[in-house]
Amino acid sequence: MQKLAFLFVLVTVWCGAALAVDRAKVDERLERSAQVVREIMSAPDKGVPQDLLDKAVCVGVVPAEKKFAFGVGGSYGRGALVCRRGGTGAWAAPSMVIMSGGSFGFQIGGESTDVLFIVMNPDGARKLIQDSVKLGADASVAGGPVGRTSAGATDLQMHAEILSYSRARGLFAGISLSGAIVKQDKEGNRLLYNQNLSARDILFKLLVRSPAAARDFDAVLTRHSPHGGQPWSD
């Protein structure tokens, strides 16, 4: 009996430690997402145009995405999606996402890459809260313009539901994520909120408050775009 009790305690401690490590990884992902936005927007003439950021209803970041190249290439990464409350309010709690598939243009195989995308209207947001969405097929996407304003944006960019960007080796550029698949990171959300929540619960129904780990992410987005978006209803 003593051996069984010892094994039970050992397993309990091990599971608790593993859970803490996994939660720490989710927290780190949010911290790195904030850092990506901060660094990109620190040079407005080379960042996301301010007028487009102010129109966005959601912002997604997949920090340090690891690209791999087998044949035509591919990629995989985990990140976070955060939206304005009701489409126009303050930035709310984040929902964790997984991005996979697609060959994102200029990156060299094996390079660590940051991906950022902005959701330009409620329809795009509604599509992204599905369990899985293929960009370019289920939701329109285009590489976004770079600079202080969107004056040079093309008609395709201005009508896309999602504008996407990538940063590698210090180079930030609009890059199409067409072909990439965005899925909900249900395990990431469970670790972050200690309960099972869907992306709709978090982003549209606002069932939870933003956790402490997302405080920096919220602050940097609020600093660069405190108002904007479009109103939506669930």
N, C-alpha and C positions, 0 to 999 in steps of 0.2 A: 504493500500500500504506500509505503514511503517513497518507493521508486516511482510509482505512478503519480503521486502528488508532485514529486520533483519534476517529472517530465511535463506535467500539466503547467507548472509554473514556468518552466523553461520555454515551452511553446508559447505561452501567453506573453512572456517578455519579448520573445523573438518577433511575434506578430505585431506587438505594440511598437517595437523599434522599426520594423519594416514599414509600418503605416506612417510613422513619423518621418521617415526618409522620403516616402512618396509624397507626403503633404509638403515637405520642404521643397521638393522639386517643382510642385505647382506654384508655391509662393515665389520661388526663384524665377519661374517663367513670367509671372506678372511683373516682377521687378525689372527683368530684362526687357520686357515689352515697353515699360515706361522709359527705360534708357534709350531704346531705339527711337521712340518718338522725340525724346528730348534732343538727341544728337541730330536727327534729320531736320528738325525745325529750328535748330540753332543757326542755320544758314538759310534764311528765307529765299534768297535768290537761287538756291539749289534744292529746295524742299518742296513739299506739297503746296500748291497755290493756296493762299489764304482764303480766297473767295470760294474755292471748292471745298476746303475743309469746313468752312462755315455752313455750307449747304448739306454736308454729310449728316446722315442720321445715325450711322455706326462707324466705328473704326476697328479694324482687326489687325493684329500683329502676330507674326510667327517669327520669333527671334532666332537668329543663328540657325536657320534651317540647313540641314546637311544634305547636300546634293550628291547623288551618285550617278554614275554613267554606265549603263549596260545597254549597248546598242544605241537606241535613240535617246537614252537618258531618262532620268526620273528624279523624284525628290520626295522627302517625307519630313514632316515637322509638326510640332505641337505649339499652339499659341492661344490667344484670347481674343474674344470679340466683346466690345462694349458699345452700348447704344445710349442715346439721349432718352431720358424718361418721356414717354409719350411721343417720341420723335423730335421734340423741341425743347425739352427741359434739361436739367442738369445731367451729367454723365452718371449712369447707374451702375449696378453691379455687373461684373464681367461673366461671360459664359465661356468655358474652355472649348477649344476646337482642335481638330486634327486635319492637316492638309497633306494630301498625297497626290502622286501622279503628275504628269506634264513635264516638259523640259523648258525651264524658265529662261531661255534665251542666252544671255551673254556669260553666265556663270561657267567656270571651268570645273570639270568633274572633280568631286571630292571637296569642293570649297564650301566653307561655312557661309551661309547667306541669310540676311534678314529680309523678310517679306512683310510689306505693309499694304493694306487695302482699305479703301473707304467706300461705304455703301451710300449711294446718292439719293435713294428714295425708299419709302415704306415697302414697295413691292420687292425690292432687292432684299430688304431685311427679312420679310416674311419667307422668302425662299431660303435664306441662310439658316433659319431656325428649324428647317426640316432635318431629319436624321442624316440625310446625305444629299448633297447637291453638286452637280457637275457644272463647273463654270464654263461659260461659252455655249452650253446646251440648255441647261435648266435656268440659268441666270446670265444675262449679257454682261460681258466684262471686256475692258480695254486697258491697255497700258496708259497710265495717267500722265498728263503734262507736268513739267517741272518748272518752278520759278515763282515769282512773287504773285503773279496773276495767271488766270487761265486764258488770257487774250489770244494765245496761239493754239488753243485746243482745236482739234478737228471735230467735225460733226459726229463722228463715231464716238469720240471720247465724251462729248457733251450729252449724248443720249444713252450711254452705258449705265446699267444699274450699279455696277461696281467698277471702280478705277483701282488699278493695282500697280505696285512699285516693288523694286528689289534693290538691295544694297549689298555689294560684294567688293572687297578690296577698297573700301572707301568711296566707291562709285555708286551714286544713287540715281536711278533712272526709272521711268515708266516701263513696265514690262507686262505683257499679257499673260494672265494665268489661265488662258483658255485650255481646257482639258484637265485642269486640276480638280480634285474632288475635296470638298470640305465636309467633314463629318463632325457630329457633336462628340466631344470628349466626356462621356457620361461618368467615367471613373474619375476624371479630373474634377468635375463638378461635385461629385460625391465627397471627394477628399476636401475640397475647398469649403463646402457648406455643411458637411456632416449629415447630409440627407440626399435622397434621390430627387433630383430636379431636372426638368427638361429645359432646353434653351428658351422655349416659350415662357415657362414659369419664371425664368430669371429676367429675360430681356423685355418681354411684353407684359406679363402679369405682375412683375415687380414683387415677387413673393419674398425676396430676401434683400437685406441691405448689403452694400458693398463691404467686403471683409477688410481687415486691417492690411492684409498683404497687397491689396489693390489701391491703397491710399495714394501712393506715388503716381501710379498710372492715371488715377482720377485727377490728381493735381496738375500733371503736365498737360493733359487734354483740356482741362478747365483754363489753364493759363493761355493756351494757344487758340482755343475756340470755346469761350464760355457760353455763347448763344448761337443758335442756328437750327438747321434741320428742317423737317416738315412734320406736321402732326400726323399721328396714325392711331388706329383703333385696333384692338386685338381681333 
